[in-house]
Amino acid sequence: MKKIILYSTIISLSFINCSKKDTENSSDKNLNAIDQHQNPVVDTSETEIKFEEEMYDFKDIKKGENATHVFSFTNVGSKPLIITEVKPACGCTTPEYTNTPVAPGQKGSITVTFNSSNFEGPVKKNVIVSGNFEKKDLQFQANVK
């Protein structure tokens, strides 16, 4: 009888230990999936964005004026290009961009509108463009009078 209880205990502990390992592995997989979602690894080897210009000068603009410029680009890679975010340096800049996949060889655009209400004198700003390509830093400047 003692042997039966001993064997039963050993077998039970073995199942518990196996279940625990399965749970740990499952948790590790879930954490990896969460980490990849929050910090995705983007394959940029087959996509490339090429802008006609990466810097624009509005020159002289009046204080309070909204100045708008269109940055045009071409997908010079071999896979569809997708812009996921256009992040301005501050709230004075509003971006709009092509939000559908851009096929290889095709063009798209990013329009930036700068509100000069809170500025005077020389101003230099940027927007960071992210997607399935290497990040790009677009810049513009103005002299607000």
Sequence and secondary structure as in RCSB ss.txt:
>XXXX:A:sequence
MKKIILYSTIISLSFINCSKKDTENSSDKNLNAIDQHQNPVVDTSETEIKFEEEMYDFKDIKKGENATHVFSFTN
VGSKPLIITEVKPACGCTTPEYTNTPVAPGQKGSITVTFNSSNFEGPVKKNVIVSGNFEKKDLQFQANVK
>XXXX:A:secstr
 HHHHHHHHHHHHHHHHHHHHHHHHHHHHHHHHHHHHHS     TT  EEES SEEEEEEE TT EEEEEEEEEE
 SSS B EEEEEESSTTEEEEE  S B TT EEEEEEEEE TT  EEEEEEEEEEESS  EEEEEEEEE 
